Amino acid sequence: MLLFLLSCQNKVKRPEALIEKQDFAAILSDLHLLESAYMTGKEVPDSTREAYLRDYNIVFQIHHVDASVFFKNFAYYKDDPELMNEIYEMVNTRLQIMEDQMLIDVEGGH
């Protein structure tokens, strides 16, 4: 019983500005795409790191989310593995749809 009570005390509080799961999955999808674009290089010079951070903030601007709000939501969702799993299923689905569309466009000559 004591372990249960201690584990409850460490729960991350629900953020005041909660980002809905679908919206959070969209942000994560864009961030993962951004990260993969930058990870294709072998070395990351300082100028690339600066561009990466700038682009990270652009993703937040596109989704009308402040970085601090995003990270509070990330901590909240990460604290609930089932909920985070649901979100990453949405992320995987979104990325798969994007990949499928790119293949259709390439094969179709568009």
Secondary structure, 3 states (H helix, E strand, C coil): CHHHHHHHHCCCCCCCCCCCHHHHHHHHHHHHHHHHHHHCCCCCCHHHHHHHHHHHHHHHHHCCCCHHHHHHHHHHHHCCHHHHHHHHHHHHHHHHHHHHHHHHHHHHCC
